[in-house]
Amino acid sequence: MIISGKPTAVLTNTTKGLYCPAGDFYLDPRGSVKRALVTHAHSDHARPGHDIYLCSDPCLPLLRLRLGGKAKMESLPFGERRRIGDACVSFHPAGHILGSAQIKVEVSGKSYVVSGDYKPDKDGTCEEFELVKCHGFVSECTFGLPVYRWKKEEEVFTQINHWWASNAEEGRPSIVFAYSLGKAQRVLSGLDTSNGPILMHPAAHSFLEPYRKAGISLPEAAKVDQAKTGEYAQAIIVAPPAVEESGWTRAFKGCRKSLASGWMTIRGQRRRQNLDRGFVLSDHADWNGLVGVISATEADEVLLTHGNGDALARYLCEKGIRAKVLEKPSGPQEEKEP
């Protein structure tokens, strides 16, 4: 059971994140710690400043790109168990992005799985999600409301390609905003190269090499640092959402803008962000995915984090699953954490 402050627990909830007293390590910690086990290379899970990092083998090159070569990093193949102090740990595919993992922690015959971010749906740009049965499951719930239900990615790719083709006929560049790591490569994998050239912002382009080295098949895409007036009229450009209102984007004269995200389920989000289109494509589990995975783990205790936990917890409790939101402890350290 996870109980903050009790060292006999498999995991304790601290201001720096989940901590395993038996192994003296943290999982996706905030601040600076001696040993960090990292679920994946997104910056809200893999933060700089730790002494030693441990991740899955496919995550390692992405983590090095994100954090630089000076940090001490180790990795494990998926499924391999390693003893750390009095705990055993293993990494299991989470299906979120390339190298993303659920981390299983075993102490004195009890096992907890910390999911990080996960997606049980099909995705050709990362490892297939693996269900891991456990005594306790720490689940994300980013899209933990019934309104979030995903279509098959093939349908979304068809929508993107039709939109791109229509814009190209009008001589307008098409921009799809997608997170640089994971989402951008997934969007790229579904693009129809017969429509025109494919370009990528440098932040997203930098991750193509690790993906290709991992055996992921992706269309060719040129890195573009800055658009030139009148150029790229038939092109599609994949760029991070952070540049949406920047001069970099405005240089694509007459462009049509879109965002690939689960948040595009809500039409108001698209209007508020001044987008021409929204494509519902997420690297997280939807409502059905969350409920299905959580139920299938057969966990005695479910702790929800990163999202709409209250609604999901109530629903799971009604189904007889003991679930609650994992609250973030408050304390003086919190003000110093990034």
Phi, psi and omega per residue, in radians:
M1 nan 2.483 3.108
I2 -1.564 1.981 3.123
I3 -2.319 2.039 -3.120
S4 -1.027 2.244 3.034
G5 1.589 -0.148 -3.136
K6 -1.798 1.924 -3.039
P7 -1.178 -0.207 3.124
T8 -1.389 -0.188 -3.122
A9 -1.272 2.711 3.041
V10 -1.074 -0.811 3.102
L11 -2.312 2.539 3.013
T12 -2.081 2.629 -3.087
N13 -1.708 1.969 -3.056
T14 -2.115 3.006 3.124
T15 -1.165 -0.317 3.085
K16 -1.680 -0.021 3.141
G17 2.101 -2.976 3.133
L18 -1.244 2.332 -3.049
Y19 -2.243 2.423 3.083
C20 -1.856 1.827 -3.134
P21 -1.070 -0.641 -3.087
A22 -1.138 -0.491 -3.130
G23 -1.948 -0.121 -3.112
D24 0.954 0.947 3.074
F25 -2.512 2.819 3.106
Y26 -2.000 2.774 3.101
L27 -2.037 2.114 -3.091
D28 0.835 0.904 -3.002
P29 -1.319 2.764 2.945
R30 -1.678 2.901 3.138
G31 1.229 -2.605 3.137
S32 -2.166 2.281 3.138
V33 -2.346 2.927 -3.130
K34 -1.263 -0.846 -3.110
R35 -2.302 2.168 -3.131
A36 -2.074 2.167 2.962
L37 -1.655 2.194 -2.963
V38 -2.017 2.263 -3.121
T39 -1.298 -0.658 3.124
H40 -2.881 3.077 -2.916
A41 -1.578 0.131 3.032
H42 -1.173 2.539 -2.969
S43 -1.168 -0.346 3.099
D44 -1.462 -0.026 3.077
H45 -2.109 -0.608 3.132
A46 -1.913 1.667 -3.058
R47 -1.800 2.647 3.115
P48 -1.298 2.851 2.989
G49 1.844 -0.057 3.136
H50 -1.546 2.722 -3.127
D51 -1.293 -0.816 -3.092
I52 -2.350 2.381 3.088
Y53 -2.009 2.474 3.014
L54 -2.252 2.250 -3.104
C55 -2.526 -3.104 3.059
S56 -1.300 2.748 3.121
D57 -0.951 -0.859 -3.110
P58 -1.189 -0.353 3.134
C59 -1.338 -0.460 -2.967
L60 -0.975 -0.885 -3.140
P61 -1.095 -0.569 3.100
L62 -1.215 -0.683 3.125
L63 -1.142 -0.672 3.112
R64 -1.148 -0.693 3.087
L65 -1.090 -0.715 -3.099
R66 -1.248 -0.717 -2.964
L67 -1.925 -0.101 3.134
G68 1.567 2.976 -3.012
G69 -1.524 -0.128 -3.057
K70 -1.410 -0.529 -3.117
A71 -1.140 2.493 3.110
K72 -1.411 2.103 -3.062
M73 -2.274 2.461 3.051
E74 -2.264 2.799 3.130
S75 -2.515 2.818 3.119
L76 -2.250 2.520 2.968
P77 -1.123 2.634 3.077
F78 -0.988 2.341 3.062
G79 1.559 -0.282 -3.120
E80 -1.378 2.326 -3.119
R81 -1.613 2.439 3.049
R82 -2.282 2.386 3.101
R83 -1.550 2.242 3.054
I84 -2.216 1.893 -3.039
G85 1.076 -2.206 3.122
D86 -1.738 0.301 3.118
A87 -2.064 2.675 2.988
C88 -2.007 2.393 -3.128
V89 -2.223 2.686 3.033
S90 -2.666 2.704 -3.126
F91 -1.936 2.400 -3.090
H92 -2.349 2.417 -3.035
P93 -0.956 2.362 -3.137
A94 -1.827 -0.227 3.095
G95 1.219 0.280 -3.087
H96 -1.515 -1.080 3.006
I97 -2.458 3.099 3.108
L98 -0.959 2.248 3.088
G99 1.373 -0.018 -3.118
S100 -1.193 2.498 -3.014
A101 -2.397 2.618 2.815
Q102 -1.620 2.428 -3.117
I103 -1.893 2.102 3.105
K104 -1.659 2.231 3.136
V105 -2.067 2.152 -3.108
E106 -2.049 2.210 3.118
V107 -2.443 2.129 3.056
S108 0.895 0.776 3.069
G109 1.437 -0.024 3.100
K110 -1.874 2.425 -3.124
S111 -2.181 2.348 3.023
Y112 -2.124 2.455 3.079
V113 -1.997 2.156 3.053
V114 -1.754 1.978 -2.937
S115 -1.352 -0.370 -2.938
G116 1.080 -2.325 2.976
D117 -1.835 2.496 -3.099
Y118 -2.558 2.816 3.134
K119 -2.625 2.035 3.141
P120 -1.428 -0.130 -3.102
D121 -1.340 2.805 3.139
K122 -1.073 2.430 3.101
D123 -2.786 1.998 -3.089
G124 -1.315 -0.055 -3.102
T125 -1.800 0.146 3.069
C126 -2.694 2.986 -3.126
E127 -1.172 2.598 -3.127
E128 -1.252 2.388 3.126
F129 -0.951 2.397 3.103
E130 -2.002 2.159 3.078
L131 -1.317 2.259 -3.140
V132 -2.149 1.992 3.110
K133 -1.308 2.543 -3.005
C134 -2.816 2.945 3.074
H135 -1.371 -0.611 3.134
G136 -2.391 2.462 -3.084
F137 -2.261 2.160 3.059
V138 -1.745 1.904 -2.997
S139 -1.954 2.369 2.911
E140 -1.157 2.812 3.077
C141 -2.605 0.742 -3.114
T142 -0.874 -0.776 -3.126
F143 -2.002 0.878 -3.059
G144 -1.485 0.830 3.025
L145 -2.329 2.556 -3.059
P146 -1.055 -0.352 -3.127
V147 -1.168 -0.396 -3.092
Y148 -1.579 1.791 3.116
R149 -2.432 2.079 -2.987
W150 -1.485 2.571 2.931
K151 -1.465 2.903 3.082
K152 -1.131 2.521 -3.070
E153 -1.077 -0.509 3.121
E154 -1.062 -0.663 3.105
E155 -1.134 -0.686 -3.127
V156 -1.220 -0.728 3.106
F157 -1.071 -0.667 3.086
T158 -1.076 -0.730 3.103
Q159 -1.076 -0.777 -3.124
I160 -1.102 -0.783 -3.094
N161 -1.181 -0.660 3.080
H162 -1.135 -0.734 3.111
W163 -1.087 -0.802 3.111
W164 -1.033 -0.832 -3.124
A165 -1.060 -0.707 3.132
S166 -1.122 -0.752 3.113
N167 -1.136 -0.693 -3.135
A168 -1.100 -0.661 3.100
E169 -1.077 -0.543 3.115
E170 -1.519 -0.021 -3.130
G171 1.327 0.460 -3.123
R172 -1.935 2.330 3.015
P173 -1.161 2.641 3.099
S174 -1.994 2.267 3.088
I175 -2.035 2.226 3.014
V176 -1.933 2.043 3.070
F177 -1.488 2.227 -3.102
A178 -2.675 2.473 -3.108
Y179 -0.947 2.455 -2.976
S180 -1.028 -0.667 -3.112
L181 -1.911 2.046 3.076
G182 1.769 -1.189 -3.090
K183 -1.190 -0.735 -3.127
A184 -1.075 -0.738 3.140
Q185 -1.211 -0.596 3.106
R186 -1.185 -0.756 3.070
V187 -1.053 -0.798 3.141
L188 -0.989 -0.692 -3.087
S189 -1.094 -0.413 -3.093
G190 -1.764 0.083 -3.071
L191 -1.422 2.486 3.130
D192 -1.578 1.864 -3.048
T193 -1.145 -0.269 3.133
S194 -1.282 -0.248 -3.135
N195 -1.288 -0.484 -3.081
G196 2.683 -3.009 -3.120
P197 -1.257 2.652 3.104
I198 -1.992 2.250 -3.140
L199 -2.148 2.710 3.112
M200 -2.405 2.500 3.004
H201 -1.102 2.541 -3.111
P202 -0.933 -0.622 -3.114
A203 -1.089 -0.644 3.118
A204 -1.457 -0.633 -3.106
H205 -1.104 -0.528 -3.065
S206 -1.100 -0.360 -3.101
F207 -1.636 -0.024 -3.081
L208 -1.143 -0.709 -3.090
E209 -1.048 -0.847 3.092
P210 -1.053 -0.626 3.111
Y211 -1.125 -0.795 -3.121
R212 -1.184 -0.643 3.095
K213 -1.144 -0.456 3.103
A214 -1.440 0.021 3.094
G215 1.570 0.212 3.128
I216 -1.436 2.172 -3.135
S217 -1.452 2.095 -3.124
L218 -2.333 2.512 3.057
P219 -1.104 2.780 3.070
E220 -1.195 2.474 3.121
A221 -2.512 2.332 -3.132
A222 -1.569 2.472 3.049
K223 -1.367 2.274 3.131
V224 -2.143 2.108 -3.141
D225 -1.487 -0.603 -3.126
Q226 -2.767 2.408 3.136
A227 -1.375 2.709 3.034
K228 -2.014 2.486 -3.091
T229 -0.972 2.273 3.101
G230 1.438 -0.089 -3.131
E231 -1.677 2.744 3.056
Y232 1.187 0.541 -3.081
A233 -1.074 -0.569 -3.138
Q234 -1.734 0.099 -2.994
A235 -1.491 2.747 2.895
I236 -1.977 2.394 -3.077
I237 -2.088 2.216 3.085
V238 -1.800 2.130 -3.032
A239 -2.507 2.714 3.133
P240 -1.255 2.602 3.137
P241 -1.005 -0.419 -3.088
A242 -1.097 -0.367 -3.093
V243 -1.731 0.151 -3.026
E244 -0.978 -0.751 -3.093
E245 -1.766 0.304 -3.045
S246 -1.615 2.928 3.056
G247 -1.088 -0.503 3.121
W248 -1.022 -0.782 -3.127
T249 -1.293 -0.713 -3.106
R250 -1.102 -0.359 3.131
A251 -1.223 -0.279 3.065
F252 -1.491 1.529 -3.013
K253 -1.082 2.304 3.082
G254 1.267 0.260 -3.055
C255 -1.218 2.695 2.955
R256 -1.773 2.389 -3.050
K257 -1.999 2.475 3.102
S258 -2.510 2.907 3.089
L259 -2.333 2.320 3.059
A260 -1.752 1.908 -3.062
S261 -2.896 2.633 3.032
G262 -1.101 -0.448 -3.140
W263 -1.154 -0.305 3.138
M264 -1.241 -0.058 3.005
T265 -1.004 -0.643 -3.130
I266 -1.613 1.987 -3.030
R267 -1.071 -0.544 3.138
G268 -1.055 -0.527 3.100
Q269 -1.067 -0.742 -3.122
R270 -1.124 -0.765 -3.127
R271 -1.122 -0.735 -3.108
R272 -1.147 -0.502 -3.116
Q273 -1.638 0.142 3.072
N274 0.958 0.858 -3.138
L275 -1.823 2.646 3.060
D276 -1.403 -0.576 3.134
R277 -2.541 2.704 2.993
G278 -2.240 2.270 3.128
F279 -1.953 2.160 -3.076
V280 -1.442 1.635 3.140
L281 -2.419 2.012 -3.066
S282 -2.180 2.596 3.045
D283 -1.736 0.263 3.077
H284 -1.998 2.838 3.045
A285 -1.197 2.462 3.014
D286 -1.493 -3.026 -3.114
W287 -0.966 -0.883 -3.129
N288 -1.097 -0.669 3.128
G289 -1.124 -0.757 3.128
L290 -1.083 -0.879 -3.107
V291 -1.106 -0.731 -3.116
G292 -1.133 -0.808 -3.132
V293 -1.159 -0.842 -3.104
I294 -1.025 -0.763 3.124
S295 -1.110 -0.721 -3.053
A296 -1.259 -0.381 3.099
T297 -1.183 -0.380 -3.093
E298 1.015 0.516 -3.125
A299 -1.206 2.496 3.071
D300 -1.316 -0.468 -3.123
E301 -2.380 2.311 3.109
V302 -2.144 2.222 3.118
L303 -2.072 2.263 -2.997
L304 -1.878 2.422 -3.112
T305 -2.555 2.874 3.071
H306 1.086 0.940 3.023
G307 2.665 -2.532 -3.048
N308 -1.453 1.204 -2.997
G309 -1.358 -0.573 -3.046
D310 -1.083 -0.831 -3.126
A311 -1.126 -0.743 -3.128
L312 -1.182 -0.706 3.123
A313 -1.065 -0.762 3.119
R314 -1.066 -0.775 -3.124
Y315 -1.092 -0.789 -3.118
L316 -1.135 -0.689 3.115
C317 -1.100 -0.650 3.085
E318 -1.119 -0.478 3.102
K319 -1.518 0.029 3.118
G320 1.551 0.241 3.112
I321 -1.769 2.165 -3.109
R322 -1.293 1.837 -3.054
A323 -2.355 2.567 3.055
K324 -2.713 2.846 3.104
V325 -1.374 2.333 3.082
L326 -1.459 1.801 -3.088
E327 -1.293 2.558 3.080
K328 -1.469 2.069 -3.109
P329 -1.106 2.530 3.065
S330 -1.701 2.684 3.136
G331 3.059 2.995 -3.083
P332 -1.098 -0.494 -3.134
Q333 -1.162 -0.470 -2.998
E334 -1.052 -0.612 -3.100
E335 -1.141 -0.439 -3.086
K336 -1.584 -0.191 -3.062
E337 -1.464 2.472 -3.136
P338 -1.256 nan nan
